[in-house]
Amino acid sequence: MVGVIASLILLSVSAAMNYQFGLSLGKTTFDSQILGAASIAADGLKALMPFFIFAAWRQRNYLQAMGATALWAVCIVYAMTSALGFTALNRSDTSGVRAAHVEKYGDLRAELTQINQQQGWLEKHRPVGTVLADIEAAKQNYRWTSSEGCTNATVDASRIFCENYHKLGAELAVAKQGDALDKRGVDVRAKIAAMDGGSSVQVADPQAAILSSLSGLDIGRIDVAMTLLVTALVELGSSLGLYVSTSTWRMHEIARRPAPEPVKVVEIIRPAAAPLPTAPEVPQLAAPKSDIQQYFEDRIRQDDGSSVTALALYDNYCEWCEGSKRSPVGLPIFSRQLTDLGVQKAKIAGKIRYIGIRIAGGLDEEDGQDIAAVS
């Protein structure tokens, strides 16, 4: 049951992918709905086809099994294309969001580093308020009035006063710049702390990165391999999951079938009776021998070192038939029946010869023209 539930979940996921893919193919809303419904139906057929294929195969209906296999292949290819597009799009979107996140995090870290460097370049200074107070106090000095606001210093005392005044202005500028950098650094640190992952964000796709480091392959290939793996998981699980899960049910059904009841043997006791007379034995008649078999027994002898030409043997057979008042058969029939009796023949020196036999009475072969091999 758990296997069936898991298979149904994968089937639902695959159907949703197919439906989404079908919706993207329609030009109008109605067309999209039609194609989406067809995609869901194709996914259902994809899960049912293994049952139809193996049922037809067990019934030896091979044509139906081939047709179901072709339909199953089409449904799987269609489902895989939709699943590939869906998985690739989602991985691309997720990786894109992570890439933007990583890029933004890197920019903030670089900006914070730059702020720290600029703060290190600034001279030591007092707070802005302290410097402003010293500047206001200097403006109350009579040297400020006599020098017309340090624009017309004519005596040494006024020049020294104005020099100190301008140093206060420079210190004020540094203090203001330091305050601005401090505020900017606080803002950047707050943005970094508010980002998800914080300093742990390093790459756009950590899974592909770790697999790439382990396998030595490019991250792009790892990304493609992961897309194919997810597609194969969904499609193979949804197409074969139900058949594989329910196969255990069929085994349990066979095991649960009740065993046949043992046959009860009832002994029937009959009253004793007089023995029945036995029928006389009928002698079995042996099948009559053919003319070729009789000729073989009368005229042919086994001899491993001898051989007889087909023409000489057939002439001797015809002579035997004439002496015993029999009708000879044709040469092809004579040759075939001799072969059935186990006589071997071969072509030696351009003539067909029977090997391992000789004609009784010292006869060998007659000179004559060679004949063609007979079958």
Steps between C-alpha positions, in 0.01 A plus 500: 500500500785738576651425159167566329455828689852612406436405136174694498679805639761481224220449248324813629824701475559378146138578404537852640819549295329370188198721561721806541684411180173449313372838616806669353428356152153652448442834329171565679375406846272229357783351293723497806236316703456239225873436474531490878224238525665295224829519692337366816336216304835413340658483845227263618553275198873506570437344842250240369692387191734255685193304617363483143837410347578208730140373492508490119841335508379225735206435266746482205326792334828647379346750260299659779808501724702677230229763453478562874879528519503761222227702673686471831819631340316800354342582837834472680679723246225763526506486880878523510505809278250676726683390815834611356364844416331536838804385698748705297287814533464462875868425554589799282267731691622375837863528394434848359350619827791354693747654255345844545506447876865399492590791274324749725666350805839523333439863406406586859807323635720685253338831594554431869865419432537828310340695789741341746793594276381862470456523875857382541625771267340781706711691747418488866233750584268607774123475479321751280331670795830563676659649191197721436516628859867595458419679174222702665732585789764622256248726335452674833869595513579862414756374250208368297356852481830674443594266221152540347419132540855390417486669165740786581759385753783751505684429822668178615255441782207521259676269253553238773137532608373462146727201440354324801152593384552343158639185665174478693313521169708217355441290811128569470498375141680180604260451787199543272645252249565253782142534620370441146715187465380376836136544404563332163677207668213454745253496212702243301542274802127514563430395140745210526344384825150522348594277202404132524804287561722790603868425457425134410387598150787414268370351169177506301451118504674335800389151391651533154810659650569214741433236231729687263778506759460126565477389137720760333230578243382842396210648699299534177523126435412424861193721465392312186559165670289602800219610269509162323510316832189675632320438170592130501386466862159649432434331166632151576335504842166608357511258203628183670427567869146361500592185308801428722309573822201281413722211389534400865121477525494246219761288679299509822183404314673190362626414848153544653325269257362202697676174442290231333343252738668162502326233300332247725568144393212268574580131496221295348493139613339273250390145571732229385420370156626227276804604296421602148645284225803660342496558129756311296802701405492620142841493336602841367567497130822663395481763227599356161840595374532724197678387185795724578535355851482147363755580230728657763488179709552271201769678300670766718771441761651750744870564434669815633777491240275453196286722283269445202402745230134601487466372142645156578282462809183600317580259213547221752168594659323480163660160437376381841147625426500318167610175666240526778215610271468849654455843347800729562445856626658802339855606579403804717267286717764226522761753611271664758396168657863389523579826679210433741663165577814686614718452193741792448585633154769734375645627175845346447706556183199648327269206577223451757599211725334330798752472784547206737314232300572247227294274278485140620669242278816704423329735256624852504403746235462514129674736270264753365420863478475691824157615618406817681445504874153397609318636801 
